Each structure stands twice: as structure tokens, then as C-alpha cells.
């Protein structure tokens, strides 16, 4: 009886350990997961899962990444923090590589890499619009260098980004890893689809955004924040919805600016077949809208006053 019980315990421990290892390996695409994916889905499908993933499913390594020297900090170097959901992560239709080998870079864990899709630090491993944004800022002469720091997580509700939320701490941790002299010059926020889907009350959304803004300020980030009106994803979407109204009310043209109304700007034809994520044209439109907003504020065309944490929903 004792031998039988010990044998059963051993089987349970092995099965449990195998299960936990499987979960860990799958979430990070560690061996033998790529092999299994190749068997189940074929080589073409398996190639979609080439990266290694860390906390919250963020991409932490990807084959072929080119490390470059980080640009020198200064007024000619933009440091862009990109946060939010999948449409500012790596789930766009087209992949892009920067035309500027050492001037537009993806900063991750103390190192710089040539900006190219997918970007390290965000979830998934497809395309994004931030590389286009960086190139355009250099093309236009707004900056000589653009450093992209992304911490976006697909499907994330705003509650996970507020103070104490699961994604707030890792975001701040990424900021503490910036090189000496670097300071965030713009924050890009593209999020809201998840909260529209679950019916988050608009005042809760406003309060959670305020909490996120306060933690950024407490962490030394006083840069202007460019937000998207972003709620379009689920099938029964309506343009005039409470989350979109809450997002519009956050814009005060002092600390918080409208980066892009992606709900209106990026229609069905500019999205992927799922009706949610940006297609190639949508990626271009998003990049151009955010670039225009950034350059307008930088040029002083909008009343960019001293940093304020106010997010008065009635403004």
C-alpha cells in the first residue's frame, strides 16, 4: 500500500511539473513548443511564433534583432513611451524596418536595437506603427533620433494600468532602466477597446487614467500624453459610446492631447479581417496622425503649458 501510494504521488508530481513547465514554455515559446507548433500547424504557421515572451506576454527576444549604439540624449533625441493595447503593440498587418539604422531605435532592457517589427517590450510578434512614426519624425526634422520604449499589452483593461494594477509596476520598472540622460518626451496611449467590451463606467475609466497619469508623474515622466479615441473592435460597436466620450473629455491641451481618433480615422477597410486590428493602411494613418499631433505640440501650435495632472472630465 505504501509503495502504491508513493508511486501515485510520483505520477502526480511528474504530471504537475510537466503541466507547469508546459505553461511556462508555451507562454515564452521555449523548446519544444516551436517544434510542436510546426507539427500541428505546419512550418508557415509555426514561423509566426518565433519570439520569446516574458511577463504579461511581452516580447523579450526575437531572431535577427540588430543591436546598435544608443543615440546620445539631448534635445534632438525623442524618447517615446508607447502603452496601451494591441493596436499599439505588435498586432498590425504589416511589418516595418526603420530606414535610419542607428537613429530610430527600439530600447529594451538597457540596449538599443534597430527599430523593426516586432518591437521588443510589447505583446505579439507581427507589425506595428511606431517604427513608421519614428522615421516620419526624423524625415520631418522634428528630431534627429527617436528612441521607442514600448510596454503595450494586448487585451489589457485600463484597471491593469492604474496604480497597483498588474501592468503599472512593470511599466515603471522599464522606465527606471532608461539610460542616464534619457527622459521621456512623449507618451502615446492607445487603449479602450477592452473597456468598451466589458462596459467599464466612464467615471471609472477617467479615474483609472488619472491614476496612471499620477504614477507616471511620480516616476518623473512629465511629458505630454497623446491619447487615441480607441474603442472600435467588437461587433456591436457604436461610435458615440461612453468610453469614447470619457477619452475625449481627458484631452485638456495642457498635459493630455488628442493623438488620433482611430475610431473615426481607421475604418473597416483599414483594419484586418478581424475588424479590430490595424491593417497596413490603418498603420500608416495612425502613425501620420500621431506625428502631426506631436509636431504641432512641439512647435507650440497648441497651448502646451506646464505639466498638469488634471484630467477634469468636464473640460
C-alpha positions as CSV (number, residue, x, y, z in Angstrom):
1,X,0.0,0.0,0.0
2,X,2.8,2.4,0.9
3,X,4.7,1.6,-2.3
4,X,1.5,2.1,-4.3
5,X,0.8,5.5,-2.6
6,X,4.4,6.6,-3.2
7,X,4.1,5.6,-6.9
8,X,0.8,7.5,-7.3
9,X,2.4,10.6,-5.6
10,X,5.3,10.4,-8.0
11,X,3.0,10.3,-11.0
12,X,1.1,13.3,-9.7
13,X,4.3,15.3,-9.1
14,X,5.6,14.4,-12.6
15,X,2.3,15.3,-14.2
16,X,2.0,18.5,-12.3
17,X,5.6,19.5,-13.1
18,X,5.1,18.7,-16.8
19,X,1.9,20.8,-16.8
20,X,3.6,23.8,-15.2
21,X,6.6,23.5,-17.5
22,X,4.3,23.3,-20.4
23,X,2.5,26.5,-19.4
24,X,5.9,28.3,-18.9
25,X,7.3,27.1,-22.2
26,X,4.1,27.9,-24.2
27,X,3.9,31.5,-22.9
28,X,7.5,32.1,-23.8
29,X,7.7,29.9,-26.9
30,X,10.5,27.9,-25.5
31,X,11.6,24.5,-26.9
32,X,9.8,22.1,-27.6
33,X,6.9,24.5,-28.2
34,X,8.1,25.7,-31.7
35,X,8.6,22.0,-32.8
36,X,5.0,21.1,-31.6
37,X,3.6,24.2,-33.3
38,X,5.4,23.1,-36.5
39,X,3.9,19.6,-36.3
40,X,0.3,20.8,-35.5
41,X,0.1,23.9,-37.8
42,X,2.8,23.5,-40.4
43,X,6.0,25.4,-40.9
44,X,4.4,28.6,-42.1
45,X,2.1,28.9,-39.1
46,X,4.9,28.0,-36.7
47,X,7.1,30.8,-38.1
48,X,4.5,33.2,-36.6
49,X,5.7,32.2,-33.2
50,X,9.5,32.8,-33.3
51,X,9.9,35.1,-30.3
52,X,10.5,34.6,-26.6
53,X,8.0,36.1,-24.2
54,X,8.2,37.3,-20.7
55,X,5.9,38.9,-18.1
56,X,2.4,39.6,-19.3
57,X,3.3,38.0,-22.7
58,X,5.7,40.8,-23.7
59,X,8.2,40.0,-26.4
60,X,11.7,39.9,-24.9
61,X,13.7,38.3,-27.7
62,X,13.3,37.8,-31.4
63,X,15.6,36.2,-34.1
64,X,17.6,38.7,-36.2
65,X,17.4,41.7,-33.9
66,X,20.2,44.1,-34.7
67,X,21.8,45.8,-31.7
68,X,23.0,49.3,-32.3
69,X,24.6,52.1,-30.3
70,X,22.0,54.1,-28.4
71,X,21.6,57.7,-29.6
72,X,23.1,60.4,-27.4
73,X,20.5,62.0,-25.1
74,X,19.6,65.6,-25.7
75,X,17.0,68.0,-27.2
76,X,17.4,66.3,-30.7
77,X,16.5,62.9,-29.3
78,X,12.9,61.9,-28.7
79,X,12.2,59.2,-26.2
80,X,8.7,57.8,-26.9
81,X,6.9,55.7,-24.3
82,X,4.1,53.6,-26.0
83,X,1.5,52.0,-23.8
84,X,-2.0,50.5,-24.1
85,X,-3.5,47.6,-26.0
86,X,-2.8,45.5,-29.1
87,X,-3.2,48.3,-31.7
88,X,0.0,50.0,-30.2
89,X,1.6,46.6,-29.7
90,X,2.7,44.1,-32.3
91,X,-0.6,43.1,-33.9
92,X,-0.6,45.3,-37.0
93,X,-0.8,43.8,-40.5
94,X,2.5,44.9,-41.9
95,X,6.0,44.7,-40.5
96,X,8.3,47.7,-40.9
97,X,12.0,48.3,-40.6
98,X,13.4,51.8,-40.0
99,X,15.2,53.5,-42.8
100,X,17.5,55.0,-40.2
101,X,19.8,52.3,-39.0
102,X,21.1,54.0,-35.8
103,X,18.8,57.0,-35.4
104,X,15.4,55.3,-34.9
105,X,15.8,52.5,-32.3
106,X,13.8,50.2,-30.0
107,X,15.1,50.5,-26.5
108,X,14.8,47.4,-24.3
109,X,16.5,46.3,-21.1
110,X,19.3,48.8,-21.3
111,X,20.1,48.2,-25.0
112,X,19.1,49.7,-28.3
113,X,18.1,47.8,-31.4
114,X,17.3,49.0,-34.9
115,X,13.6,49.7,-34.9
116,X,11.8,47.0,-36.8
117,X,8.7,44.9,-36.3
118,X,8.0,43.3,-34.0
119,X,9.3,45.6,-31.3
120,X,10.7,44.2,-28.1
121,X,8.7,45.1,-25.0
122,X,5.2,44.7,-26.4
123,X,3.0,41.7,-26.9
124,X,2.6,39.6,-30.1
125,X,5.1,39.5,-32.9
126,X,3.6,41.0,-36.0
127,X,3.5,44.6,-37.3
128,X,3.2,48.0,-35.6
129,X,3.1,51.7,-36.5
130,X,5.7,53.0,-34.1
131,X,8.6,52.4,-36.4
132,X,6.8,54.4,-39.1
133,X,6.2,57.1,-36.6
134,X,9.9,57.3,-35.7
135,X,11.0,57.5,-39.3
136,X,8.5,60.2,-40.0
137,X,9.6,62.4,-37.1
138,X,13.2,62.2,-38.4
139,X,12.0,62.7,-42.0
140,X,10.3,65.9,-41.0
141,X,13.2,67.2,-39.0
142,X,11.3,67.2,-35.7
143,X,14.1,65.1,-34.1
144,X,17.4,63.6,-35.3
145,X,16.9,60.5,-33.2
146,X,13.9,58.6,-31.9
147,X,14.1,56.1,-29.1
148,X,11.0,53.8,-28.8
149,X,10.2,52.3,-25.5
150,X,7.1,50.2,-25.7
151,X,5.3,48.3,-22.9
152,X,1.9,47.7,-24.6
153,X,-0.2,44.6,-23.7
154,X,-2.9,43.3,-26.0
155,X,-6.4,42.9,-24.5
156,X,-5.5,44.9,-21.4
157,X,-8.2,46.9,-19.5
158,X,-7.3,50.3,-18.0
159,X,-7.6,48.9,-14.5
160,X,-4.4,46.9,-15.1
161,X,-2.6,50.2,-15.8
162,X,-3.6,52.2,-12.8
163,X,-1.6,52.5,-9.6
164,X,-1.4,49.0,-8.1
165,X,-2.5,47.4,-11.3
166,X,-0.6,44.4,-12.8
167,X,0.9,46.4,-15.6
168,X,1.7,49.6,-13.8
169,X,4.7,48.3,-11.9
170,X,6.4,46.7,-15.0
171,X,5.9,49.9,-16.9
172,X,7.6,51.9,-14.2
173,X,10.3,49.3,-14.0
174,X,11.0,49.7,-17.7
175,X,11.3,53.5,-17.2
176,X,13.9,53.1,-14.4
177,X,16.0,51.2,-16.8
178,X,16.4,54.1,-19.2
179,X,20.0,55.2,-19.9
180,X,21.4,58.2,-18.0
181,X,20.3,61.4,-19.6
182,X,17.3,59.9,-21.4
183,X,13.9,61.4,-20.5
184,X,10.6,60.6,-21.9
185,X,9.5,63.3,-24.4
186,X,6.1,61.9,-25.4
187,X,3.7,59.2,-24.0
188,X,1.4,57.5,-26.5
189,X,-1.7,55.8,-25.1
190,X,-3.9,53.7,-27.4
191,X,-6.4,51.7,-25.3
192,X,-10.1,51.4,-24.7
193,X,-11.4,48.6,-26.8
194,X,-11.3,46.2,-23.8
195,X,-13.1,48.6,-21.5
196,X,-15.8,49.2,-24.2
197,X,-16.3,45.5,-24.4
198,X,-16.7,44.9,-20.7
199,X,-18.8,48.0,-20.1
200,X,-16.4,50.0,-17.8
201,X,-18.3,53.0,-16.4
202,X,-16.8,56.2,-17.9
203,X,-16.0,57.7,-14.5
204,X,-14.1,54.6,-13.6
205,X,-12.2,54.9,-16.8
206,X,-11.4,58.6,-16.1
207,X,-10.3,57.8,-12.5
208,X,-8.1,54.9,-13.7
209,X,-6.4,57.1,-16.3
210,X,-5.8,59.8,-13.7
211,X,-4.2,57.2,-11.5
212,X,-2.0,56.1,-14.4
213,X,-1.0,59.7,-15.1
214,X,-0.2,60.3,-11.5
215,X,2.1,57.3,-11.3
216,X,3.9,58.5,-14.5
217,X,4.4,61.9,-12.9
218,X,5.6,60.4,-9.6
219,X,8.0,58.4,-11.7
220,X,9.5,61.6,-13.2
221,X,7.6,61.5,-16.5
222,X,6.1,64.9,-17.1
223,X,6.0,64.7,-20.9
224,X,2.8,65.4,-22.9
225,X,0.5,62.4,-23.3
226,X,-1.1,61.8,-26.7
227,X,-4.1,59.6,-26.5
228,X,-6.3,57.8,-29.0
229,X,-10.0,57.7,-29.2
230,X,-9.9,53.9,-29.3
231,X,-12.9,51.7,-28.7
232,X,-13.6,50.1,-32.0
233,X,-13.2,46.3,-32.0
234,X,-16.2,44.3,-31.0
235,X,-19.1,43.5,-33.4
236,X,-21.8,45.7,-31.9
237,X,-19.6,48.8,-31.7
238,X,-21.2,52.2,-31.7
239,X,-19.2,55.4,-32.3
240,X,-20.9,57.6,-29.7
241,X,-20.2,55.4,-26.7
242,X,-19.4,56.2,-23.0
243,X,-15.7,55.1,-23.2
244,X,-15.0,57.3,-26.3
245,X,-16.7,60.2,-24.5
246,X,-14.6,59.7,-21.5
247,X,-11.4,59.6,-23.6
248,X,-12.4,62.9,-25.4
249,X,-13.0,64.5,-22.0
250,X,-9.5,63.6,-20.9
251,X,-8.0,65.9,-23.5
252,X,-7.1,69.2,-21.9
253,X,-4.5,70.5,-24.4
254,X,-2.1,71.1,-21.4
255,X,-0.8,67.7,-20.5
256,X,-3.2,65.4,-22.4
257,X,-3.6,65.9,-26.2
258,X,-5.5,64.1,-28.8
259,X,-3.1,61.9,-30.8
260,X,-5.6,60.3,-33.1
261,X,-9.3,59.4,-33.3
262,X,-8.7,55.9,-34.5
263,X,-12.4,55.1,-34.2
264,X,-13.2,57.6,-37.0
265,X,-9.9,57.6,-38.8
266,X,-9.4,53.9,-39.3
267,X,-12.5,52.3,-40.8
268,X,-13.3,48.7,-41.7
269,X,-11.3,48.8,-44.9
270,X,-8.2,49.9,-43.0
271,X,-8.4,47.1,-40.4
272,X,-7.5,43.5,-40.5
273,X,-10.3,40.9,-41.2
274,X,-11.0,40.6,-37.5
275,X,-12.4,44.2,-37.7
276,X,-10.2,45.2,-34.7
277,X,-6.5,45.4,-35.5
278,X,-4.9,47.9,-37.9
279,X,-4.3,46.9,-41.5
280,X,-1.4,48.3,-43.5
281,X,-3.3,51.5,-44.4
282,X,-4.5,51.8,-40.8
283,X,-1.0,51.6,-39.5
284,X,0.1,54.4,-41.8
285,X,-2.9,56.6,-40.8
286,X,-2.2,56.1,-37.1
287,X,1.5,57.0,-37.5
288,X,0.7,60.1,-39.5
289,X,-2.0,61.3,-37.1
290,X,0.3,60.9,-34.0
291,X,3.2,62.5,-35.8
292,X,1.1,65.5,-36.7
293,X,-0.1,65.9,-33.1
294,X,3.4,65.6,-31.7
295,X,4.9,68.1,-34.1
296,X,2.1,70.5,-33.5
297,X,2.6,70.5,-29.8
298,X,6.4,70.6,-30.2
299,X,6.1,73.7,-32.4
300,X,3.9,75.4,-29.8
301,X,0.8,75.4,-32.0
302,X,-1.2,74.1,-29.1
303,X,-1.1,75.7,-25.6
304,X,1.3,73.2,-24.1
305,X,1.6,74.7,-20.6
306,X,3.4,73.4,-17.6
307,X,2.7,69.7,-16.9
308,X,-0.6,69.2,-15.2
309,X,-2.1,66.0,-13.8
310,X,-5.6,67.4,-14.2
311,X,-8.0,65.2,-16.1
312,X,-11.2,67.1,-15.5
313,X,-14.0,65.1,-17.3
314,X,-16.0,68.2,-17.7
315,X,-13.3,70.1,-19.6
